[in-house]
Amino acid sequence: MAALAVYTTVGSRDDAVAMARTVVERRLAACAQIDAIESVYRWEGRLQQEAEFRILFKTEAARYAELEAAIRELHAYELPAIYAVAVERADAAYASWVKEEVR
């Protein structure tokens, strides 16, 4: 299986929805899920804490480079978090749907 779960975070729900819709419309991901989260991190030497929205994109490994480029294009952050986790196992019918949707 060559499925990936690709994550990023954005600063507002509107940004998350716009990015999710654009990526799915471009067929770079079969699905995008949005969660409200609280992030604590260090940026430019200062401790930060703020609300963010995490987006999980479900895609195929073959589409990763294009998906990463689209996230960078659409992202407002200077240094967006973009990372992928390989999906080791998935329901065969669901995995087939993901593969079909990103063609």
Residue pairs with C-beta under 8 A, 6 or more apart in sequence:
1 87
1 88
1 89
1 90
1 95
2 60
2 61
2 62
3 58
3 59
3 60
3 61
3 86
3 87
3 90
3 95
3 98
3 99
4 58
4 59
4 60
4 61
4 64
4 84
4 85
4 86
4 87
5 56
5 57
5 58
5 84
5 85
5 87
6 29
6 56
6 57
6 58
6 59
6 64
6 67
6 68
6 71
6 82
6 83
6 84
6 85
7 54
7 55
7 56
7 57
7 81
7 82
7 83
7 84
7 85
8 19
8 54
8 55
8 57
8 71
8 75
8 80
8 81
8 82
9 37
9 39
9 52
9 53
9 54
9 55
9 80
9 81
10 16
10 19
10 52
10 53
10 55
10 75
10 76
10 77
10 80
11 50
11 52
11 53
11 76
11 77
12 53
13 34
13 36
13 53
15 53
15 76
16 34
16 53
16 55
17 34
18 74
19 32
19 55
19 71
19 74
19 75
20 32
20 34
20 55
20 57
21 32
22 70
22 74
23 29
23 32
23 57
23 67
23 70
23 71
23 74
24 30
24 31
24 32
26 70
27 101
27 102
27 103
28 57
28 59
28 63
28 66
28 67
28 70
28 102
29 57
29 58
29 59
29 63
29 67
29 101
29 102
30 58
30 59
30 97
30 98
30 100
30 101
30 102
31 57
31 58
31 98
31 101
32 55
32 56
32 57
32 58
33 55
33 56
33 58
34 53
34 54
34 55
35 53
35 54
35 56
36 51
36 52
36 53
37 51
37 52
37 53
37 54
38 49
38 50
38 51
38 52
39 48
39 49
39 50
39 51
39 52
40 47
40 48
40 49
41 47
41 48
42 48
57 67
58 98
59 67
59 98
59 102
60 98
60 99
60 102
61 86
63 102
64 84
68 82
71 80
71 82
72 80
72 82
87 95
90 98
